[in-house]
Amino acid sequence: MSNFRWNPAVYQEAVKLAGRGLEAATVFLKNAVKETLSVPAPRIAVVDRTGARRYVAGFKLNDPRRWVTPYIKGAKEATITSFKFPKRTKGVQGAMFGPPQAQGIRYQTAPAIKGDPPRKLSGRLRAGVAHEMLDPMKTFEGGAVATKGRVGTNVKYARRLEFGPGGHKFLERTLAKYQPEIEAIIDRTI
């Protein structure tokens, strides 16, 4: 016969600590994914006819500040139309002096390297990364402790990046990179 006695209070405390450790590890993974997605892509600011500003990944080819144009494998040369708006006149409030002038910007595209995580252009993918705790496990006193943690994003093109043919896995790669740290966070709380 063994000297083992069931103690529900010890069990409940262990479940609570495991839930806290799992939540801490999930938050750590979310922050690590955001850090992975924080590598900026070279970008060019482009203004359209309405005056809205957007960015294109690449290097300007006719930029006098750049002495050498970088050569990137798989890069293409392209021209995009951007508009330059004339300065405002002193006498008229809110009016532009003439129509916007179209100007062509020659640039070299800068695609992300296959196998590496995507680079930050607008920051929308990084901002969409979140975590949540799922499936609460009931304890003896009627409380609930989360037993599953999930990290993901709500951005539509993230699925194509993670599972598509381009090979820009950022969630799976970050999880594999920080696996020992995640396990250590969970083990320290128990």
For each residue, the residues with C-beta under 8 A, 3 or more apart:
1:
2:
3:
4:
5:
6: 11
7: 10 11
8: 11 12 140
9: 12 13
10: 7 13 14
11: 6 7 8 14 15 140
12: 8 9 15 16 139 140 141 143
13: 9 10 16 17
14: 10 11 17 18 190
15: 11 12 18 19 137 139 145
16: 12 13 19 20 139 143 145
17: 13 14 20 21 189 190
18: 14 15 21 22 145 147 186 189 190
19: 15 16 22 23 133 137 145 146 147
20: 16 17 23 24 189
21: 17 18 24 25 185 186 187 188 189 190
22: 18 19 25 26 133 146 147 148 149 186
23: 19 20 26 27 133 146 149
24: 20 21 27 28 185 186 189
25: 21 22 28 29 149 182 183 185 186
26: 22 23 29 30 131 133 149 150 151
27: 23 24 30 31 131
28: 24 25 31 32 178 181 182 185
29: 25 26 32 33 131 149 151 174 175 178 182
30: 26 27 33 34 129 130 131 151
31: 27 28 34 35
32: 28 29 35 36 174 177 178
33: 29 30 36 37 129 151 170 171 174
34: 30 31 37 38 126 129
35: 31 32 38
36: 32 33 39 117 170 173 174
37: 33 34 117 118 120 125 126 129 170
38: 34 35 120 126
39: 36 117 119 120
40: 43 119 120
41: 57 110 112 119 120 121
42: 57 58 59 110
43: 40 55 56 57 58 121
44: 55 56 57 58 59 60 80 105 107
45: 53 54 55
46: 53 54 55 56 80 82 105
47: 51 52 53 82 83 84 85
48: 51 52 54 82 83
49: 83 100
50:
51: 47 48 83 85 100
52: 47 48
53: 45 46 47
54: 45 46 48
55: 43 44 45 46 121 122
56: 43 44 46 80 107
57: 41 42 43 44 109 110 111 119 121
58: 42 43 44 75 78 107 108 109 110
59: 42 44 63 66 69 70 107 108 110
60: 44 63 66 105 106 107
61: 69 77 106 107 108
62: 105 106
63: 59 60 66
64:
65:
66: 59 60 63 69
67:
68:
69: 59 61 66 108
70: 59 108
71: 75
72: 75 108 109 110 111
73:
74: 111
75: 58 71 72 108 109 110 111
76: 108 109
77: 61 106 107 108 109
78: 58 106 107 108 109
79: 104 105 106 107
80: 44 46 56 104 105 107
81: 102 103 104 105
82: 46 47 48 102 103 104 105
83: 47 48 49 51 100 101 102 103
84: 47 100 101 103
85: 47 51 96 100 101
86: 96 97 98 100 101
87: 97
88: 92 94 95 96 97
89: 92 95 97
90:
91:
92: 88 89 95
93:
94: 88
95: 88 89 92
96: 85 86 88 99 100
97: 86 87 88 89
98: 86 101
99: 96
100: 49 51 83 84 85 86 96
101: 83 84 85 86 98
102: 81 82 83
103: 81 82 83 84
104: 79 80 81 82
105: 44 46 60 62 79 80 81 82
106: 60 61 62 77 78 79
107: 44 56 58 59 60 61 77 78 79 80
108: 58 59 61 69 70 72 75 76 77 78
109: 57 58 72 75 76 77 78
110: 41 42 57 58 59 72 75
111: 57 72 74 75
112: 41 116 117 118 119 166 168
113: 116
114: 166 167 168
115: 167 168 169
116: 112 113 119 168
117: 36 37 39 112 168 169 170 173 174
118: 37 112 125 161 168 170
119: 39 40 41 57 112 116
120: 37 38 39 40 41 123 125 126
121: 41 43 55 57
122: 55
123: 120 126 127
124: 127 128 155
125: 37 118 120 128 129 153 155 157 158 161
126: 34 37 38 120 123 129
127: 123 124
128: 124 125 153 154 155 158
129: 30 33 34 37 125 126 151 152 153
130: 30 151 152 153 154
131: 26 27 29 30 149 150 151 152
132: 149 150
133: 19 22 23 26 136 146 148 149 150
134: 146 147 148 149 150
135: 146 147 148
136: 133 144 145 146 147
137: 15 19 144 145 146 147
138: 142 143 144
139: 12 15 16 142 143 144 145
140: 8 11 12
141: 12
142: 138 139
143: 12 16 138 139
144: 136 137 138 139
145: 15 16 18 19 136 137 139
146: 19 22 23 133 134 135 136 137 149
147: 18 19 22 134 135 136 137
148: 22 133 134 135
149: 22 23 25 26 29 131 132 133 134 146
150: 26 131 132 133 134
151: 26 29 30 33 129 130 131 171
152: 129 130 131 158 171
153: 125 128 129 130 158 171
154: 128 130
155: 124 125 128 158
156: 159
157: 125 160 161
158: 125 128 152 153 155 161 162
159: 156 162 163 164
160: 157 163 164 166
161: 118 125 157 158 164 166 168 169 170
162: 158 159 168 169 170 171 172
163: 159 160
164: 159 160 161 167 168
165:
166: 112 114 160 161
167: 114 115 164
168: 112 114 115 116 117 118 161 162 164
169: 115 117 161 162 172 173
170: 33 36 37 117 118 161 162 173 174
171: 33 151 152 153 162 174 175
172: 162 169 175 176
173: 36 117 169 170 176 177
174: 29 32 33 36 117 170 171 177 178
175: 29 171 172 178 179 182
176: 172 173 179
177: 32 173 174
178: 28 29 32 174 175 181 182
179: 175 176 182 183
180: 183 184
181: 28 178 184 185
182: 25 28 29 175 178 179 185 186
183: 25 179 180 186 187
184: 180 181 187 188
185: 21 24 25 28 181 182 188 189
186: 18 21 22 24 25 182 183 189 190
187: 21 183 184 190
188: 21 184 185
189: 17 18 20 21 24 185 186
190: 14 17 18 21 186 187
